Amino acid sequence: MFPALSIWFFVVAAVVTQLLARPMRLDSTRRDSNCTDPTVRVNWLTLTDGEKTAYFDAELCLLSLPAQSSIPGVVTRYDDLVGAHSMQSDTGAGTDLWHTTGQFLAVTHMNYLMNRAHRYYMHTHEILLREECNYTGALPYWYELEDAGAFNESSVMIEFGGEGLEENDYVIVDGPFANLTRNLGPGATNTPHLLTRQMSWWNTTLANQTYFDEVNAQTTFALFQSTLNPTIHTAGHRGVGGDMENILTSPNDPMFFLHHTYLDWVWWTWQGDNETRIFDIEGAGYETQSEPATGWVETSAETSIWVYDIIPNITVGDVLYTQGGYLCYIYA
């Protein structure tokens, strides 16, 4: 859909990470917290029809509320979320902080902090749903493993409007987000356009059991993430296509949040109750995509993550453990 950015997305996703950063782990005493009643995140398919409607209503609420940030191009509160992602994801310009750095889940030499930043990002989305749109239900994820190789037949995808029509430039014309105007993107430009999805069968196969097992067989976080990115992570973005394929503004599609909450479930499952895995930050890499004038800085537990004041800034260490106090949730 957006060739130049798609190429960058896959250059980043396909990088075989090199463990060049110095070993660094957090003190396991961080497991002691006041998280005594964690919320429970669930598979979308376990929600009742009423619960699904409540979730859609809350998302539509964010799409109707006025923006509160000063990010260029934003119109709605939902756009504030998209803008916070876009402003920190310009891989082509060398300023990506969330995908090619220690901030994706966590980054290596070519940098992977993305998952950790996106765990914080999912938390930001949840706070807005609850505090500004009165959502009281569980935060859902899309269990993509069941739909690998056939996203177009997925009941989850169909409930979110399915694939766009080819004869209508793949614009979504069904479901709660039909004919939804997106204000940010495509790419680094901000040109209002309608939400699109153009699915890729081959890319949906990257979510299958073989890749799932390969990801979960890794014994270190650096290997876990470097295996996740070109497979399961890529499957959700390029498999759905359209707006989801744009690295800067992929959150334009509400499916983004179900996809990344699924990736968080995969990470949470891999971490288990293993303190070494929970607090593993070895090989996390640098804080920035490009080398700053003052020299490279390795990602650490103290590395800051932010979403342009939508919620307060935090550190990488705050989101390693989902029951660490700052976060307080588990998965069903």
VMD Tcl script that draws the C-alpha trace (Angstrom):
set ca {
  {0.00 0.00 0.00}
  {2.86 2.35 0.93}
  {5.97 0.75 -0.69}
  {8.78 2.86 0.73}
  {7.62 2.54 4.31}
  {6.80 -1.14 3.88}
  {10.37 -1.79 2.79}
  {11.70 -0.03 5.87}
  {9.31 -1.98 8.06}
  {10.66 -5.27 6.80}
  {14.28 -4.23 6.81}
  {13.82 -3.60 10.52}
  {11.68 -6.70 11.10}
  {14.06 -9.03 9.27}
  {17.26 -7.93 11.01}
  {19.03 -10.79 12.73}
  {19.94 -9.13 15.97}
  {23.47 -9.21 17.29}
  {23.95 -9.27 21.02}
  {26.27 -6.29 21.26}
  {24.90 -4.52 24.31}
  {26.40 -5.23 27.73}
  {24.45 -7.64 29.93}
  {22.09 -5.85 32.26}
  {19.28 -7.16 34.46}
  {16.87 -5.62 36.88}
  {16.73 -6.54 40.53}
  {14.17 -9.34 40.88}
  {12.82 -7.70 44.04}
  {10.82 -5.52 41.63}
  {8.33 -8.40 41.70}
  {7.19 -7.19 45.12}
  {4.33 -4.77 44.46}
  {0.87 -3.65 45.44}
  {-0.69 -5.47 42.47}
  {-3.00 -7.70 44.49}
  {-6.05 -7.66 42.19}
  {-4.79 -7.64 38.59}
  {-7.18 -7.02 35.72}
  {-7.54 -9.88 33.26}
  {-7.04 -9.49 29.51}
  {-8.87 -11.97 27.30}
  {-9.23 -13.49 23.85}
  {-11.74 -11.39 21.86}
  {-13.76 -14.51 21.05}
  {-14.52 -15.08 24.74}
  {-16.41 -11.78 24.99}
  {-20.20 -11.75 24.85}
  {-21.99 -9.77 22.15}
  {-22.77 -7.11 24.74}
  {-19.13 -6.91 25.84}
  {-17.98 -6.58 22.24}
  {-20.48 -3.76 21.67}
  {-19.19 -2.00 24.80}
  {-15.63 -2.21 23.47}
  {-16.62 -0.86 20.06}
  {-18.56 1.95 21.71}
  {-15.52 2.95 23.77}
  {-13.26 2.92 20.71}
  {-15.78 5.00 18.76}
  {-15.88 7.37 21.72}
  {-12.13 7.98 21.42}
  {-12.63 8.50 17.70}
  {-15.19 11.21 18.40}
  {-13.56 13.09 21.30}
  {-11.41 16.13 20.40}
  {-7.63 15.83 20.42}
  {-5.79 17.13 23.47}
  {-2.19 16.95 22.28}
  {-0.28 19.40 20.11}
  {0.91 16.69 17.71}
  {0.62 17.98 14.12}
  {-2.44 16.76 12.25}
  {-4.41 15.29 15.14}
  {-8.17 15.85 15.22}
  {-9.53 13.29 17.70}
  {-8.41 11.79 20.99}
  {-7.77 8.55 19.13}
  {-5.51 10.55 16.79}
  {-3.44 11.54 19.82}
  {-2.57 7.85 20.18}
  {-1.78 7.49 16.47}
  {0.29 10.66 16.56}
  {2.36 9.55 19.55}
  {3.24 6.40 17.63}
  {3.92 8.23 14.37}
  {6.18 10.84 15.95}
  {8.45 8.08 17.30}
  {8.41 5.68 14.35}
  {10.07 7.42 11.40}
  {12.55 4.72 10.49}
  {13.25 6.25 7.09}
  {14.37 9.51 8.67}
  {16.56 7.70 11.19}
  {14.52 8.97 14.15}
  {12.57 5.82 15.05}
  {12.52 5.30 18.82}
  {9.98 2.48 19.05}
  {10.93 -0.11 16.43}
  {14.65 0.00 15.69}
  {15.80 0.81 19.21}
  {15.88 -0.86 22.61}
  {12.26 0.20 23.01}
  {10.19 -2.15 20.76}
  {9.87 -5.05 23.13}
  {13.54 -4.25 23.69}
  {16.16 -3.54 21.01}
  {19.69 -4.62 19.97}
  {22.44 -3.07 17.87}
  {19.84 -2.33 15.17}
  {17.79 -1.94 18.35}
  {14.60 -3.52 19.70}
  {12.86 -1.64 22.58}
  {9.59 -1.93 20.62}
  {7.77 -4.57 22.66}
  {8.42 -2.68 25.89}
  {7.34 0.61 24.37}
  {4.28 -1.06 22.90}
  {3.37 -2.67 26.22}
  {3.31 0.87 27.60}
  {1.38 2.01 24.52}
  {-1.30 -0.68 25.05}
  {-1.54 0.53 28.64}
  {-2.05 4.10 27.41}
  {-4.85 2.97 25.12}
  {-6.51 1.11 27.99}
  {-6.34 4.15 30.28}
  {-8.04 6.35 27.67}
  {-10.76 3.76 27.08}
  {-11.46 3.48 30.80}
  {-10.98 7.03 32.05}
  {-12.31 9.02 29.10}
  {-14.85 6.63 27.57}
  {-16.04 4.70 30.64}
  {-15.01 1.27 29.39}
  {-15.23 -1.28 32.20}
  {-14.64 -4.53 30.34}
  {-11.55 -6.63 29.72}
  {-8.89 -5.50 27.28}
  {-9.08 -8.02 24.40}
  {-6.52 -9.51 22.06}
  {-6.83 -11.29 18.72}
  {-5.61 -14.88 19.00}
  {-4.03 -14.82 15.54}
  {-2.60 -18.32 15.74}
  {-6.07 -19.74 15.06}
  {-6.48 -17.58 11.95}
  {-3.02 -18.02 10.42}
  {-3.21 -18.38 6.66}
  {-6.80 -17.16 6.53}
  {-7.17 -13.72 8.12}
  {-9.88 -12.94 5.56}
  {-12.02 -15.71 7.08}
  {-11.34 -14.71 10.70}
  {-14.50 -14.06 12.70}
  {-12.57 -11.41 14.65}
  {-11.57 -9.62 11.47}
  {-15.09 -9.87 10.08}
  {-16.52 -8.29 13.24}
  {-14.06 -5.42 12.79}
  {-15.23 -4.91 9.20}
  {-13.14 -7.42 7.28}
  {-11.04 -6.61 4.24}
  {-11.73 -3.55 2.14}
  {-13.26 -3.85 -1.30}
  {-10.75 -4.01 -4.17}
  {-13.06 -2.01 -6.41}
  {-13.19 0.68 -3.73}
  {-9.42 0.92 -3.12}
  {-9.75 -1.50 -0.17}
  {-11.72 0.96 1.96}
  {-13.55 -0.66 4.92}
  {-17.29 -0.37 4.24}
  {-18.66 -2.78 6.87}
  {-18.65 -3.02 10.66}
  {-18.27 -0.35 13.34}
  {-15.38 1.39 11.52}
  {-16.97 1.57 8.07}
  {-15.92 4.59 6.00}
  {-13.80 5.83 8.88}
  {-11.75 8.94 8.06}
  {-8.12 8.71 9.21}
  {-6.44 12.06 9.72}
  {-2.78 11.01 9.97}
  {-0.69 9.37 7.26}
  {-0.21 7.82 4.84}
  {3.48 7.85 5.55}
  {5.04 11.01 6.89}
  {2.32 13.12 5.30}
  {-1.05 13.87 6.86}
  {-3.72 13.50 4.20}
  {-7.22 12.59 5.40}
  {-8.23 9.26 3.91}
  {-10.59 6.37 4.63}
  {-9.44 3.35 6.61}
  {-8.15 0.56 4.36}
  {-7.23 -3.13 4.66}
  {-5.64 -5.15 1.88}
  {-4.77 -8.60 3.17}
  {-1.77 -10.69 2.13}
  {-2.33 -14.44 2.38}
  {1.38 -15.29 2.51}
  {2.06 -12.88 5.35}
  {-0.81 -14.29 7.40}
  {0.98 -17.66 7.39}
  {3.76 -16.09 9.49}
  {1.37 -16.36 12.46}
  {1.14 -20.17 12.21}
  {2.11 -22.87 14.70}
  {5.60 -23.37 13.29}
  {6.61 -19.75 13.87}
  {4.75 -19.56 17.17}
  {6.69 -22.57 18.45}
  {9.97 -21.15 17.13}
  {9.41 -17.88 18.97}
  {8.57 -19.58 22.24}
  {11.52 -21.97 21.98}
  {14.00 -19.09 22.40}
  {15.82 -19.00 25.72}
  {16.84 -15.33 25.88}
  {14.84 -12.18 25.39}
  {17.08 -10.93 22.58}
  {16.53 -14.14 20.62}
  {12.83 -14.17 21.47}
  {12.33 -10.71 20.05}
  {14.53 -11.14 16.99}
  {12.45 -14.23 16.13}
  {9.11 -12.57 16.91}
  {9.59 -9.48 14.76}
  {9.94 -11.00 11.27}
  {7.25 -13.61 11.95}
  {4.30 -13.05 14.30}
  {4.72 -9.27 14.47}
  {4.99 -8.96 10.71}
  {2.01 -11.29 10.18}
  {-0.39 -8.89 11.86}
  {0.81 -5.80 10.03}
  {1.43 -7.05 6.49}
  {-1.19 -9.78 6.74}
  {-3.93 -7.21 7.41}
  {-2.34 -4.62 5.13}
  {-3.68 -1.21 4.20}
  {-3.25 1.26 7.05}
  {-1.80 -1.50 9.24}
  {1.15 -1.79 6.85}
  {2.27 1.78 7.42}
  {4.97 1.76 10.10}
  {4.26 5.33 11.24}
  {0.47 5.32 11.45}
  {-0.50 1.64 11.70}
  {-2.61 2.42 14.84}
  {-5.03 4.15 12.44}
  {-6.65 0.72 12.27}
  {-8.25 -0.34 15.58}
  {-7.06 -3.87 14.77}
  {-3.59 -2.60 15.71}
  {-4.45 -2.70 19.39}
  {-5.78 -6.27 19.28}
  {-2.66 -7.32 17.36}
  {-0.20 -5.74 19.75}
  {-2.07 -6.94 22.81}
  {-1.70 -10.41 21.29}
  {2.06 -9.82 20.93}
  {2.07 -8.77 24.57}
  {0.28 -12.02 25.46}
  {2.95 -13.96 23.54}
  {5.68 -12.13 25.51}
  {3.81 -12.57 28.83}
  {3.44 -16.28 28.09}
  {7.14 -16.60 27.25}
  {8.10 -14.75 30.45}
  {5.93 -17.01 32.59}
  {6.90 -17.00 36.26}
  {10.59 -17.06 35.38}
  {12.34 -14.09 37.03}
  {15.26 -14.34 34.63}
  {12.95 -13.96 31.66}
  {10.75 -11.31 33.27}
  {13.69 -9.02 33.98}
  {15.86 -9.94 31.01}
  {17.24 -6.81 29.35}
  {20.42 -8.32 27.96}
  {21.06 -7.27 24.38}
  {18.50 -4.47 24.53}
  {20.70 -2.18 22.43}
  {20.73 1.58 22.03}
  {18.17 4.19 23.04}
  {18.10 5.81 19.59}
  {18.09 4.61 15.99}
  {20.81 7.04 14.89}
  {23.94 7.84 16.87}
  {23.52 11.15 18.74}
  {26.30 13.73 18.84}
  {27.10 12.68 22.40}
  {27.53 9.03 21.38}
  {25.45 5.86 21.67}
  {23.61 5.19 24.93}
  {22.62 1.62 25.73}
  {19.04 0.93 26.73}
  {18.67 0.23 30.44}
  {15.96 -0.11 33.06}
  {16.18 3.67 33.48}
  {15.59 4.45 29.79}
  {12.55 6.73 29.47}
  {9.52 5.95 27.32}
  {6.87 8.56 26.58}
  {3.64 9.15 24.68}
  {3.66 12.95 24.35}
  {2.04 13.59 27.73}
  {-1.07 11.52 27.00}
  {-0.10 9.80 30.24}
  {3.04 10.41 32.37}
  {6.43 9.20 31.17}
  {7.81 5.94 32.54}
  {10.97 3.84 32.25}
  {11.66 0.51 30.58}
  {11.93 -1.07 34.03}
  {8.34 -0.14 34.82}
  {6.88 -2.42 32.15}
  {8.98 -5.57 32.34}
  {6.62 -7.24 34.80}
  {2.87 -7.00 34.24}
  {2.23 -7.25 37.98}
  {5.05 -4.97 39.04}
  {2.89 -2.20 40.46}
  {2.93 0.29 37.62}
  {1.21 -2.38 35.53}
  {-1.25 -4.72 37.16}
  {-2.75 -7.26 34.78}
  {-2.58 -10.88 33.66}
  {-4.04 -12.86 30.76}
  {-6.78 -15.45 30.96}
}
mol new
graphics top color blue
foreach p $ca { graphics top sphere $p radius 0.5 }
foreach p [lrange $ca 0 end-1] q [lrange $ca 1 end] { graphics top cylinder $p $q radius 0.2 }
display resetview
